[in-house]
Amino acid sequence: MKRSDRLVAMTNYLVEHPSQLVSLPFFSAEFDAAKSSISEDLAIINQNLQNLGIGYLESVSGAAGGVKYIPEYSQENSERFIDQLCEELEDPNRLLPGGYLYMSDILGEPSKVRNIGRLFASAFASSEIDVVVTVATKGIPLAYAVAAFLNVPVVIVRRDPKVTEGSTVSINYVSGSSRKIQTMVLSKRSLQEGARVCIIDDFMKAGGTVNGMKNLMEEFRAEVAAIGVLAEAEDEDEERVVTEYTSLIQITNVDVKNRQIEVHRGNLFS
């Protein structure tokens, strides 16, 4: 195999297996090349990944060592993408009753969802996440995008128990926006005790749903290592019950009467 072909194949493998340790002997056997050549190839790949601002290769020394691809969006790429997202969401045609914004089209566009997943994965790359948790239904595509880059499974919290999930744990929580008592459930088989969890949600106002998921994780003795929300909305009438989280965008002003929306970068860049 020519070196150019080998570089393409190795890059593709690493990008398709993020955060997974790959040994040099594996590449050497796979492409019938000397370890010294593989090492040189990896140095070239690492440089190109960094030049593109989409991550880097982390080397692990020792007999069981190797390299793994760490997805990381550069500051420039991140800001450009978030600014484009803010501009899209400031369209007054997105206004819904109650001051909410229509965002389903964004959550249904694979390229945008993938970039959102990459941003959260970059932010939480050092948090040693074991599983990504979200609540049905709109947070599901975001959770899978984040999990794909972190190379971990997804667990979905539901509003109602499903017969196919066996015995479940359920809790009641107070919705931050409606102030109503609601229920969320999770199968007992979904999480292992002590798992480090990343909670992902699409929208947060007062944080009642996210706080409910945190309380549910306590029932499993799981540790919430990170919380990511696509959009947070400021509301002076609501006291936020979640304080430690990462947001990509912040909706600071929704004027339904004059049909105006102000959207800014979230605290990811703080």
NUVEX-538548 format. One record per residue: residue number from 1; chain; x negated, y, z of N, C-alpha, C in turn. Coordinates in steps of 0.001 Angstrom, whole numbers, plus 500000, padded with zeros to 6 digits. Example, Ala and Ser with C-alpha at 12.3 -4.5 7.8 and 13.67 -1.06 7.14 Angstrom:
2
i; ch; nx; ny; nz; cax; cay; caz; cx; cy; cz
1; A; 486810; 494310; 507800; 487700; 495500; 507800; 486800; 496700; 507800
2; A; 487150; 497750; 507080; 486330; 498940; 507140; 487100; 500030; 507870
***
This chain:
270
i; ch; nx; ny; nz; cax; cay; caz; cx; cy; cz
1; A; 499156; 498805; 500000; 500000; 500000; 500000; 499120; 501246; 500000
2; A; 499443; 502191; 499146; 498705; 503447; 499120; 498922; 504206; 500430
3; A; 497944; 505037; 500772; 498059; 505804; 502020; 499300; 506693; 502009
4; A; 499593; 507314; 500871; 500777; 508189; 500799; 502050; 507403; 501092
5; A; 502135; 506186; 500552; 503302; 505344; 500806; 503364; 504944; 502276
6; A; 502207; 504619; 502825; 502138; 504205; 504224; 502548; 505348; 505161
7; A; 502124; 506549; 504841; 502486; 507714; 505663; 503999; 507916; 505692
8; A; 504622; 507775; 504519; 506077; 507933; 504445; 506767; 506852; 505273
9; A; 506321; 505604; 505115; 506947; 504488; 505822; 506766; 504609; 507332
10; A; 505569; 504997; 507778; 505312; 505137; 509218; 506112; 506290; 509808
11; A; 506168; 507398; 509066; 506950; 508546; 509557; 508419; 508171; 509695
12; A; 508935; 507485; 508701; 510334; 507072; 508743; 510594; 506154; 509935
13; A; 509701; 505219; 510186; 509887; 504296; 511305; 509885; 505041; 512635
14; A; 508942; 505944; 512809; 508839; 506677; 514075; 510057; 507570; 514311
15; A; 510516; 508247; 513250; 511673; 509137; 513390; 512945; 508342; 513656
16; A; 513028; 507131; 513089; 514195; 506283; 513311; 514180; 505597; 514676
17; A; 513032; 505634; 515362; 512907; 505012; 516689; 512324; 506026; 517673
18; A; 513043; 507133; 517920; 512509; 508170; 518819; 512339; 507657; 520242
19; A; 511336; 508192; 520913; 511068; 507885; 522327; 510767; 506405; 522565
20; A; 510453; 505672; 521513; 510135; 504248; 521647; 508643; 504059; 521413
21; A; 507989; 503389; 522352; 506554; 503157; 522248; 506267; 502123; 521152
22; A; 505398; 502496; 520220; 505017; 501614; 519112; 503510; 501404; 519173
23; A; 503074; 500169; 519187; 501644; 499876; 519301; 500946; 500010; 517946
24; A; 499643; 500320; 518001; 498857; 500397; 516777; 498767; 499043; 516076
25; A; 498602; 497933; 516830; 498578; 496623; 516159; 499854; 496334; 515365
26; A; 500993; 496853; 515810; 502236; 496650; 515066; 502129; 497277; 513684
27; A; 501701; 498549; 513635; 501558; 499225; 512347; 500467; 498555; 511511
28; A; 499395; 498144; 512168; 498293; 497516; 511461; 498739; 496230; 510767
29; A; 499535; 495428; 511485; 500032; 494184; 510898; 501118; 494450; 509862
30; A; 501962; 495441; 510131; 503080; 495736; 509234; 502601; 496229; 507871
31; A; 501515; 497011; 507875; 501055; 497624; 506626; 499691; 497102; 506174
32; A; 499220; 496053; 506847; 497963; 495406; 506458; 496835; 496439; 506316
33; A; 496649; 497201; 507392; 495633; 498254; 507383; 494830; 498199; 508675
34; A; 493605; 498675; 508622; 492738; 498696; 509805; 493277; 499684; 510833
35; A; 492991; 499408; 512114; 493462; 500296; 513186; 492907; 501698; 513027
36; A; 491675; 501803; 512524; 491082; 503130; 512328; 491880; 503931; 511295
37; A; 492341; 503247; 510247; 493151; 503924; 509217; 494507; 504331; 509778
38; A; 495089; 503448; 510595; 496375; 503753; 511221; 496241; 504964; 512137
39; A; 495140; 505025; 512890; 494914; 506166; 513792; 494820; 507469; 513013
40; A; 494136; 507422; 511882; 494031; 508621; 511039; 495400; 509011; 510488
41; A; 496174; 508011; 510083; 497528; 508282; 509567; 498388; 508945; 510634
42; A; 498307; 508436; 511848; 499126; 508983; 512939; 498754; 510427; 513250
43; A; 497471; 510751; 513133; 497036; 512130; 513352; 497639; 513057; 512293
44; A; 497691; 512584; 511043; 498292; 513377; 509959; 499783; 513564; 510189
45; A; 500467; 512462; 510578; 501909; 512519; 510838; 502213; 513486; 511979
46; A; 501416; 513405; 513042; 501620; 514273; 514197; 501493; 515741; 513810
47; A; 500490; 516050; 512994; 500282; 517434; 512565; 501456; 517934; 511742
48; A; 501944; 517085; 510838; 503067; 517489; 509985; 504354; 517676; 510775
49; A; 504610; 516794; 511756; 505797; 516935; 512598; 505776; 518263; 513345
50; A; 504610; 518624; 513861; 504484; 519888; 514597; 504603; 521081; 513665
51; A; 504040; 520954; 512455; 504152; 522059; 511492; 505605; 522315; 511108
52; A; 506389; 521231; 511011; 507804; 521351; 510666; 508650; 521784; 511859
53; A; 508092; 521712; 513063; 508821; 522108; 514267; 509907; 521140; 514661
54; A; 509685; 519834; 514399; 510717; 518843; 514734; 510222; 517792; 515732
55; A; 509053; 518032; 516344; 508593; 517103; 517362; 507111; 516825; 517276
56; A; 506681; 515803; 518001; 505257; 515456; 518021; 505120; 513992; 518437
57; A; 503922; 513443; 518260; 503624; 512078; 518676; 502884; 512114; 520005
58; A; 503371; 511338; 520942; 502735; 511246; 522260; 501957; 509936; 522327
59; A; 500678; 510022; 522651; 499831; 508837; 522733; 499820; 508296; 524153
60; A; 499882; 506964; 524268; 499807; 506278; 525554; 498614; 505331; 525484
61; A; 497643; 505543; 526367; 496431; 504739; 526333; 496616; 503430; 527084
62; A; 495641; 502546; 526939; 495687; 501268; 527640; 496047; 500121; 526725
63; A; 495961; 498907; 527301; 496242; 497697; 526518; 497666; 497676; 525987
64; A; 498592; 498208; 526769; 500004; 498227; 526356; 500396; 499579; 525772
65; A; 499397; 500324; 525310; 499653; 501666; 524818; 500091; 501713; 523371
66; A; 500137; 502922; 522856; 500564; 503150; 521486; 500980; 504596; 521318
67; A; 501936; 504839; 520450; 502440; 506193; 520237; 503970; 506163; 520223
68; A; 504573; 507288; 520545; 506019; 507410; 520410; 506358; 508812; 519931
69; A; 507390; 508876; 519124; 507846; 510150; 518570; 508751; 510843; 519574
70; A; 508390; 512057; 519945; 509189; 512873; 520855; 509882; 513958; 520045
71; A; 511217; 513877; 519861; 511927; 514921; 519108; 511885; 516239; 519874
72; A; 511449; 517267; 519222; 511397; 518577; 519875; 511581; 519656; 518817
73; A; 512666; 520385; 518943; 512942; 521478; 518011; 512102; 522675; 518424
74; A; 511413; 523286; 517479; 510610; 524462; 517788; 511501; 525625; 518207
75; A; 510913; 526582; 518890; 511663; 527764; 519328; 512267; 528486; 518127
76; A; 511500; 528599; 517056; 511979; 529292; 515861; 513171; 528569; 515246
77; A; 513065; 527251; 515084; 514171; 526475; 514515; 515406; 526530; 515412
78; A; 515180; 526445; 516715; 516294; 526458; 517674; 517056; 527780; 517617
79; A; 516320; 528873; 517655; 516965; 530188; 517650; 517712; 530430; 516342
80; A; 517125; 530003; 515233; 517780; 530192; 513938; 519107; 529438; 513892
81; A; 519088; 528185; 514350; 520303; 527368; 514323; 521376; 527925; 515254
82; A; 520988; 528311; 516471; 521963; 528837; 517438; 522558; 530149; 516951
83; A; 521741; 531008; 516366; 522247; 532286; 515857; 523264; 532059; 514738
84; A; 523013; 531084; 513875; 523976; 530752; 512818; 525274; 530232; 513420
85; A; 525149; 529438; 514474; 526327; 528891; 515147; 527142; 530013; 515786
86; A; 526462; 530950; 516421; 527151; 532083; 517049; 527916; 532903; 516003
87; A; 527282; 533117; 514867; 527921; 533893; 513805; 529184; 533202; 513300
88; A; 529123; 531873; 513167; 530299; 531118; 512728; 531431; 531222; 513734
89; A; 531105; 531142; 515006; 532135; 531122; 516045; 532737; 532491; 516318
90; A; 532128; 533540; 515807; 532689; 534876; 515989; 533779; 535196; 514971
91; A; 534084; 534253; 514107; 535162; 534431; 513131; 536500; 534503; 513876
92; A; 537252; 535613; 513785; 538513; 535765; 514519; 539568; 534723; 514141
93; A; 539427; 534098; 512990; 540385; 533057; 512598; 540284; 531816; 513478
94; A; 539245; 531748; 514300; 539080; 530606; 515200; 539869; 530764; 516508
95; A; 540425; 531934; 516733; 541128; 532183; 517993; 542356; 531292; 518137
96; A; 542474; 530671; 519327; 543624; 529846; 519657; 544325; 530431; 520873
97; A; 545587; 530093; 521106; 546287; 530585; 522302; 545520; 530224; 523572
98; A; 545515; 531178; 524507; 544812; 530948; 525759; 543362; 531379; 525721
99; A; 542931; 531963; 524595; 541565; 532439; 524491; 540552; 531367; 524119
100; A; 541005; 530216; 523676; 540103; 529152; 523249; 539711; 529349; 521788
101; A; 538644; 528686; 521391; 538181; 528765; 520012; 538307; 527407; 519334
102; A; 538649; 527444; 518066; 538702; 526213; 517278; 537273; 525812; 516928
103; A; 536850; 524611; 517377; 535485; 524157; 517158; 535423; 522760; 516552
104; A; 536573; 522185; 516234; 536610; 520801; 515757; 535842; 520606; 514459
105; A; 535820; 521642; 513597; 535098; 521495; 512332; 533595; 521362; 512564
106; A; 533083; 522091; 513557; 531657; 521999; 513893; 531330; 520619; 514454
107; A; 532216; 520115; 515330; 531996; 518803; 515936; 532189; 517682; 514927
108; A; 532747; 518004; 513759; 532949; 516992; 512731; 531938; 517073; 511606
109; A; 530991; 517999; 511702; 529980; 518142; 510655; 528684; 517468; 511101
110; A; 528312; 516344; 510491; 527165; 515547; 510952; 525860; 516326; 511093
111; A; 525556; 517210; 510133; 524281; 517933; 510189; 524220; 518850; 511412
112; A; 525327; 519526; 511723; 525353; 520407; 512896; 525283; 519593; 514190
113; A; 526055; 518517; 514232; 526049; 517678; 515437; 524653; 517103; 515665
114; A; 523988; 516705; 514591; 522634; 516165; 514720; 521676; 517214; 515284
115; A; 521773; 518439; 514796; 520905; 519502; 515310; 521204; 519814; 516771
116; A; 522475; 519783; 517139; 522844; 519995; 518548; 522242; 518892; 519408
117; A; 522328; 517655; 518914; 521731; 516542; 519642; 520234; 516700; 519794
118; A; 519572; 517163; 518739; 518123; 517370; 518799; 517758; 518448; 519821
119; A; 518566; 519526; 519880; 518294; 520608; 520836; 518392; 520113; 522278
120; A; 519475; 519388; 522584; 519625; 518872; 523943; 518542; 517849; 524262
121; A; 518222; 516989; 523297; 517176; 515987; 523521; 515833; 516659; 523786
122; A; 515557; 517764; 523087; 514321; 518513; 523322; 514295; 519075; 524745
123; A; 515440; 519607; 525167; 515514; 520208; 526503; 515369; 519172; 527612
124; A; 515845; 517943; 527346; 515870; 516922; 528396; 514838; 515814; 528180
125; A; 513884; 516037; 527273; 512924; 514986; 526913; 512113; 514508; 528107
126; A; 511820; 515401; 529058; 510985; 515038; 530204; 511800; 514595; 531419
127; A; 513117; 514467; 531269; 513980; 514148; 532415; 514156; 512651; 532656
128; A; 513539; 511825; 531813; 513597; 510365; 531969; 515042; 509871; 532054
129; A; 515825; 510234; 531046; 517238; 509876; 530987; 517403; 508393; 530659
130; A; 518309; 507724; 531373; 518629; 506318; 531112; 519898; 506157; 530287
131; A; 520829; 507103; 530421; 522119; 506980; 529737; 522747; 508361; 529595
132; A; 523458; 508569; 528480; 524204; 509813; 528257; 525671; 509537; 528543
133; A; 526283; 510401; 529350; 527682; 510232; 529757; 528500; 511412; 529253
134; A; 529686; 511123; 528717; 530610; 512175; 528297; 532023; 511717; 528599
135; A; 532966; 512652; 528498; 534369; 512321; 528712; 535088; 512391; 527375
136; A; 535997; 511443; 527129; 536739; 511425; 525869; 537590; 512712; 525769
137; A; 537628; 513384; 524580; 537214; 512794; 523332; 536228; 513669; 522538
138; A; 536321; 514991; 522649; 535546; 515865; 521773; 534049; 515832; 522061
139; A; 533670; 515431; 523258; 532249; 515369; 523576; 531552; 514144; 523026
140; A; 532320; 513185; 522499; 531746; 511910; 522070; 530706; 512073; 520956
141; A; 531001; 512810; 519856; 529972; 512936; 518805; 528700; 513610; 519300
142; A; 528832; 514581; 520194; 527654; 515247; 520745; 526836; 514277; 521589
143; A; 527524; 513481; 522400; 526838; 512523; 523273; 526039; 511514; 522453
144; A; 526642; 511027; 521369; 525933; 510059; 520532; 524737; 510695; 519832
145; A; 524854; 511972; 519452; 523732; 512651; 518805; 522571; 512814; 519775
146; A; 522879; 513203; 521010; 521829; 513349; 522030; 521196; 511992; 522323
147; A; 522038; 510977; 522503; 521545; 509641; 522833; 520674; 509065; 521721
148; A; 520996; 509394; 520469; 520211; 508884; 519346; 518777; 509393; 519412
149; A; 518591; 510659; 519777; 517244; 511218; 519868; 516520; 510778; 521138
150; A; 517266; 510546; 522217; 516646; 510068; 523454; 516484; 508549; 523453
151; A; 517141; 507896; 522485; 517080; 506435; 522349; 517608; 505731; 523604
152; A; 518786; 506173; 524055; 519436; 505588; 525232; 520906; 505324; 524901
153; A; 521597; 504492; 525685; 523011; 504214; 525411; 523939; 505354; 525823
154; A; 525185; 505259; 525361; 526233; 506237; 525684; 527310; 505556; 526528
155; A; 527787; 506263; 527539; 528902; 505794; 528366; 530007; 506836; 528284
156; A; 531240; 506369; 527982; 532369; 507288; 527803; 533348; 507167; 528963
157; A; 533544; 508265; 529666; 534544; 508342; 530733; 535899; 508610; 530088
158; A; 536923; 507914; 530546; 538250; 508054; 529932; 539256; 508619; 530926
159; A; 540347; 509116; 530368; 541418; 509666; 531203; 542319; 508560; 531748
160; A; 542444; 507470; 530980; 543319; 506363; 531375; 542537; 505057; 531276
161; A; 542795; 504105; 532151; 542100; 502816; 532101; 542480; 502011; 530864
162; A; 541506; 501247; 530342; 541738; 500374; 529200; 541607; 498922; 529660
163; A; 542553; 498087; 529226; 542535; 496675; 529614; 541243; 496009; 529168
164; A; 540696; 496439; 528033; 539507; 495807; 527477; 538226; 496131; 528241
165; A; 538298; 497040; 529207; 537103; 497431; 529944; 537019; 496792; 531323
166; A; 537969; 495938; 531662; 537917; 495250; 532953; 538212; 496185; 534106
167; A; 537693; 495821; 535291; 537939; 496624; 536488; 537242; 497971; 536361
168; A; 537872; 499002; 536902; 537360; 500361; 536757; 537303; 501084; 538087
169; A; 536552; 502181; 538084; 536514; 503115; 539208; 537191; 504389; 538740
170; A; 538115; 504913; 539520; 538818; 506136; 539134; 538717; 507182; 540238
171; A; 538708; 508440; 539832; 538727; 509541; 540793; 539712; 510593; 540309
172; A; 540193; 511387; 541229; 541000; 512560; 540904; 540122; 513801; 541015
173; A; 540349; 514743; 540129; 539579; 515987; 540171; 540489; 517144; 539778
174; A; 540053; 518342; 540090; 540824; 519542; 539777; 540260; 520162; 538507
175; A; 541086; 520274; 537482; 540662; 520904; 536242; 540383; 522379; 536497
176; A; 539202; 522828; 536052; 538804; 524203; 536317; 539673; 525231; 535635
177; A; 540202; 524900; 534449; 540983; 525888; 533689; 542461; 525875; 534059
178; A; 543041; 524679; 534201; 544476; 524594; 534478; 544788; 524481; 535964
179; A; 543751; 524179; 536780; 543905; 523992; 538233; 544859; 522851; 538549
180; A; 544956; 521870; 537661; 545815; 520719; 537877; 544986; 519514; 538298
181; A; 545621; 518631; 539068; 544966; 517393; 539454; 544993; 516428; 538269
182; A; 543823; 515957; 537866; 543722; 515011; 536761; 542894; 513806; 537193
183; A; 542898; 512784; 536356; 542215; 511536; 536689; 541214; 511176; 535604
184; A; 540079; 510617; 536010; 539136; 510042; 535065; 538675; 508693; 535585
185; A; 538447; 507757; 534658; 538103; 506389; 535037; 536894; 505919; 534236
186; A; 536183; 504941; 534825; 535013; 504367; 534168; 534883; 502905; 534574
187; A; 534584; 502064; 533610; 534415; 500640; 533877; 533254; 500398; 534837
188; A; 533440; 499462; 535758; 532399; 499135; 536731; 531144; 498595; 536064
189; A; 531279; 498063; 534848; 530145; 497480; 534145; 529354; 498503; 533340
190; A; 529819; 499752; 533339; 529221; 500750; 532451; 527860; 501240; 532912
191; A; 527683; 501348; 534221; 526469; 501965; 534740; 525800; 501075; 535789
192; A; 524471; 501110; 535774; 523714; 500433; 536814; 523421; 501405; 537941
193; A; 523368; 500904; 539139; 523067; 501746; 540290; 521681; 502367; 540126
194; A; 521598; 503668; 540404; 520323; 504371; 540309; 519992; 504909; 538931
195; A; 520884; 504726; 537957; 520620; 505212; 536599; 520520; 506736; 536583
196; A; 519606; 507236; 535767; 519464; 508680; 535596; 520335; 509097; 534407
197; A; 521278; 509984; 534693; 522357; 510293; 533754; 522221; 511706; 533197
198; A; 522539; 511834; 531911; 522676; 513143; 531277; 524143; 513316; 530897
199; A; 524806; 514304; 531470; 526207; 514586; 531162; 526275; 515585; 530004
200; A; 527066; 515255; 528989; 527234; 516128; 527817; 528715; 516438; 527646
201; A; 529032; 517720; 527428; 530414; 518120; 527161; 530411; 519209; 526097
202; A; 531550; 519350; 525418; 531606; 520321; 524324; 531909; 521734; 524803
203; A; 532716; 521865; 525875; 533155; 523192; 526300; 533304; 523242; 527822
204; A; 532846; 524319; 528421; 532980; 524464; 529865; 533448; 525870; 530201
205; A; 534502; 525922; 530996; 535006; 527204; 531466; 534665; 527343; 532948
206; A; 535449; 526744; 533821; 535129; 526781; 535249; 534256; 525599; 535662
207; A; 534228; 524553; 534822; 533360; 523416; 535115; 534018; 522283; 535864
208; A; 535344; 522289; 535935; 536050; 521251; 536680; 535818; 519854; 536132
209; A; 535838; 519711; 534803; 535646; 518394; 534191; 534231; 517886; 534421
210; A; 533251; 518749; 534220; 531862; 518345; 534449; 531649; 517978; 535910
211; A; 532235; 518752; 536812; 532113; 518457; 538240; 532780; 517122; 538574
212; A; 533894; 516844; 537898; 534553; 515557; 538094; 533656; 514407; 537673
213; A; 532954; 514566; 536536; 532030; 513527; 536084; 530879; 513360; 537079
214; A; 530412; 514469; 537655; 529357; 514372; 538669; 529833; 513560; 539867
215; A; 531048; 513829; 540311; 531600; 513083; 541445; 531775; 511607; 541111
216; A; 532171; 511330; 539861; 532331; 509945; 539436; 530980; 509225; 539426
217; A; 529927; 509927; 539025; 528587; 509329; 539027; 528135; 508961; 540438
218; A; 528571; 509734; 541421; 528234; 509431; 542814; 528836; 508100; 543243
219; A; 530011; 507774; 542699; 530645; 506498; 543028; 529800; 505323; 542523
220; A; 529013; 505556; 541474; 528146; 504517; 540924; 526716; 504625; 541469
221; A; 526509; 505586; 542372; 525175; 505865; 542912; 524175; 506162; 541791
222; A; 524679; 506841; 540770; 523834; 507270; 539660; 523383; 508705; 539904
223; A; 522230; 509039; 539368; 521661; 510369; 539571; 521875; 511229; 538330
224; A; 522505; 512371; 538508; 522706; 513297; 537388; 521422; 514094; 537211
225; A; 520674; 513759; 536158; 519376; 514390; 535921; 519481; 515619; 535030
226; A; 520566; 515718; 534242; 520722; 516858; 533328; 522182; 517002; 532939
227; A; 522579; 518242; 532674; 523931; 518548; 532183; 523798; 519478; 530995
228; A; 524416; 519109; 529883; 524378; 519948; 528692; 525771; 520226; 528174
229; A; 526070; 521491; 527894; 527364; 521868; 527309; 527107; 522697; 526056
230; A; 527862; 522393; 525016; 527692; 523134; 523767; 528051; 524600; 523967
231; A; 529230; 524868; 524544; 529690; 526245; 524713; 530209; 526459; 526123
232; A; 529832; 527569; 526709; 530384; 527980; 528001; 531108; 529305; 527816
233; A; 532190; 529478; 528545; 532981; 530698; 528434; 533012; 531419; 529770
234; A; 532761; 532697; 529732; 532840; 533502; 530947; 534292; 533849; 531248
235; A; 534662; 533739; 532511; 536010; 534109; 532935; 535909; 534681; 534341
236; A; 536132; 535987; 534454; 535991; 536655; 535756; 537013; 536169; 536768
237; A; 538131; 535587; 536287; 539168; 535123; 537200; 538905; 533720; 537727
238; A; 537916; 533039; 537149; 537628; 531668; 537538; 536241; 531575; 538170
239; A; 536168; 530893; 539306; 534876; 530664; 539949; 534287; 529364; 539410
240; A; 533091; 529445; 538858; 532465; 528267; 538261; 531997; 527312; 539357
241; A; 532369; 526036; 539211; 532039; 525043; 540236; 530772; 524274; 539886
242; A; 530211; 524513; 538705; 528946; 523898; 538301; 527962; 525023; 538008
243; A; 526784; 524961; 538615; 525823; 526054; 538463; 524563; 525644; 537700
244; A; 524184; 524376; 537778; 522959; 523930; 537113; 523319; 523145; 535855
245; A; 523114; 523775; 534716; 523452; 523165; 533435; 522703; 523899; 532328
246; A; 522702; 523302; 531150; 522084; 523927; 529972; 523165; 524133; 528921
247; A; 523311; 525366; 528453; 524296; 525678; 527417; 523591; 526191; 526175
248; A; 524171; 525893; 525022; 523598; 526367; 523767; 524168; 527723; 523362
249; A; 525471; 527923; 523571; 526082; 529204; 523251; 526959; 529662; 524407
250; A; 527162; 530969; 524479; 527964; 531569; 525547; 528988; 532514; 524935
251; A; 530244; 532256; 525260; 531335; 533111; 524785; 531599; 534142; 525874
252; A; 531216; 535385; 525606; 531258; 536412; 526650; 532506; 537273; 526618
253; A; 533163; 537340; 525471; 534349; 538196; 525402; 535294; 537677; 524325
254; A; 536549; 537426; 524723; 537578; 537007; 523775; 538756; 537963; 523919
255; A; 538929; 538784; 522922; 540017; 539765; 522918; 541077; 539280; 521929
256; A; 542084; 538581; 522460; 543124; 538008; 521602; 543933; 539104; 520923
257; A; 544200; 540189; 521650; 545020; 541272; 521116; 544357; 541916; 519903
258; A; 543071; 542229; 520023; 542349; 542880; 518928; 541615; 541883; 518034
259; A; 541779; 540601; 518351; 541173; 539519; 517575; 539674; 539734; 517402
260; A; 538997; 539825; 518546; 537545; 539985; 518548; 536917; 538933; 519463
261; A; 535775; 538432; 519053; 535066; 537418; 519827; 533593; 537802; 519879
262; A; 533003; 537681; 521052; 531565; 537894; 521194; 530923; 536582; 521630
263; A; 529981; 536119; 520850; 529285; 534856; 521144; 527788; 535117; 521137
264; A; 527098; 534636; 522164; 525665; 534853; 522291; 524957; 533520; 522558
265; A; 523641; 533583; 522541; 522862; 532396; 522884; 523136; 531993; 524333
266; A; 523127; 530700; 524577; 523340; 530198; 525933; 522071; 530268; 526758
267; A; 522098; 529641; 527925; 520952; 529745; 528830; 519792; 528818; 528454
268; A; 519917; 528081; 527348; 518812; 527253; 526869; 517549; 528060; 526694
269; A; 517703; 529322; 526308; 516542; 530177; 526032; 516138; 531028; 527229
270; A; 516819; 530851; 528349; 516489; 531637; 529531; 515197; 531127; 530150
***
